[in-house]
Amino acid sequence: MKRILVLTDGKAGHENQSKAFARALGYDFEIKEIHFRGAVWKALSYLFDHLGLHTLSLYQGFLPDLHADDGYVAVLGTGSGTFYAAKTIARRLGVKSGVVLYPRGYRISTFDCVLAPAFDRPASASNVIEIPTNLVANDAAFYETGTKAFLERYTPSTKPAVAVIVPYVLAVELPPPAAPRFVQV
């Protein structure tokens, strides 16, 4: 099966939205963590993008040795630490680039798909799809991972406690045009 390369900045909320988008499209995915070398390098990415320069030397961590025959149909990034890398790696592989959240400061027209929540106030463009809320991949693995992370971070109290859980579910379907524009090869 064809796959999407998902770039993450290590933030669970960003990674979860990428997983949700890939799953909504019906694709398998591989997750790779990537980080800028520092704040100066991130600032340079905005300048480089506007100059049309694309390099991964601004990053540390996962630096891909990828090839077009690796089976990826797209590269997806969520969060400002992944936007420039998603575009750069997609160009190297000759595949589509997509981002979740609005990549403010980067050239919007050079992404194949921008899936942006309304609260980001995205500019209107043919490659921008505005959605009413964030995406969530809320399967069993999502809850298991979240529970484990919570218990690692917080020690359960031995004192009596009361918890109030207020259920709130908002289900939103992706607009039909999202999938074809992003993964059409």
N, C-alpha and C positions, 0 to 999 in steps of 0.2 A: 504494500500500500504506500502511496505517496505520503510524504511527511512535511510538516512545517517546522522550521528551526525557530524556536522561541528563545529570545534573549531576555534575561532577567537581571535586574540590578540587586537581587537578593531580597527585595521587599515582597512579603507574602501577598499583599493586596494587589500588587502589579502582576506578579506571577499568576495569581488566581484568575485575573481577568484575561490574560493571554491564553490560559488553558481553556477557559470558557469559550473564547472566540474560536480557537482551533477545534474544539469539540462541536460547536454549533455548525461549523463548516463540514464536519464529518471526517476530519483528517487526524492521523496520528501526529505526534509531535515529539521533539527532543528539546530538552531545556538545557541551556548553557548560561552560566553566570558570567557577567562582564562588568568591569568598572573602569572609569576614567582613572588615569594616573594621579590626578588631583584636580583642584578647582581651576587652575590655569589651563590645563588640557581640555577641560570641559568648555571653558570660554573660547578656546581656540576652535572647538568643533563648530560653533555657530559661525565664526568667521570663515573657516574652511568651507562649510556648506554653502555659504553665499558666494564664495569664490569658485565653487564647483570642484573643490579638492576633496578627495575621499581616501583616507588612510586609517589604518587600525593602530598606528603607532601611538595614538593618544590613549590607548587602553592598556590595562594590565589584566592578568587572569586569563580567561579563555581567549586565545587568539587562534582563530580557526585555520586549519590547513584543509580547506574544503574544496571540492571540485563539483562541477556541474552534474556529474553522474552519481552524486551521493543520494539522489532521490528526493531532494527538497523541491517543493513547488513554490515556496515563499519563505521569507524571513519576517518574523513578527517581534516587535518590541513594545513594551509598555513602561512608561516612565521616562523622564528626561535623560537618564543615564544610558538608555538603550536606543533612542531614536536615530542618532547619527550612525551608530554601529549597524542597525538594521538596514538602513539604506546602503551603507558601504558594502556590507557582506552580500546583500541581495545583488548589487551590481557585479560583484566578483563572480557570483554563481550564475548570473543571467536569469534570475527569477524575480518574482514580485516582492515588493517591500510593503509592509503594513505596520501600522502603529495603533495602539489603543491609548486613548487620552490625546489631547490636542498638543501637537509638537510646537508650541509657541517659540518663536525665535529661529526656527529652521524654515527652509523653503518648502512650503506645503505642496506646491505643484510637483515636486520631485518624488513624493511618496505615491505608490499605486493606490493605497487605501488608508484613510484616516478614519478610525471609528472613535468618535468623540462624544462624551456625555454632554448634555445640554448645559450643565453647570460650568463647563469649560468655555462656553460662549464661542464655539468655533465659527470661523469665517465660512461663508458659503462658497463652495468650490465643487467641481464635478467629482473629485476623488474623496470628498469629506462626507461621511455619513453620520448625522447627528442622532444619538440615541437618548432616551429620557433619563437613564440612570447608568451606573456602573454595571459591568457584567459580573456574574458570580458562577463559578463551577462548584455547586454544592452537592457533590456526591459523597459517598461514605468516606473516601480517602481524604476529602477536604476536612470533614469533621474529626477524623482520627488524627490527622496532622495538627489541626488546631488545638485539640485537647492535649496532645502530647506537648506541644510548645507551651501551652498555658501552664501545665503542671511542672514543666522544667523551670519556668520563670517565677511561678508563685507557689509557695508551700501551703498546702491546705491547712486551715486553722483548726485547732483542737477545741476552740470555744464554740458555743452554740451560735448559729447564724441563720438568717432568713434571706432567701433570694426571691426576687420577684422577676418573673420572665414575662415580658410583654411581647406576644407574637405579632409579627408584622411581615407579611409576604407581599412582594411586588413582583409579579411575573411579567416579563417583557420579551417579546419575540423580536429577533433581528429583522430589519426590513429586508424583503426579498432581494433587492438589488445588491446587497452587501457581498454575498458569496460569489456571484459570477464575476464582478469586477476585480475581486481580490485574487482568486485562484485560477482564473481562466488562463490556460496555457496553450 
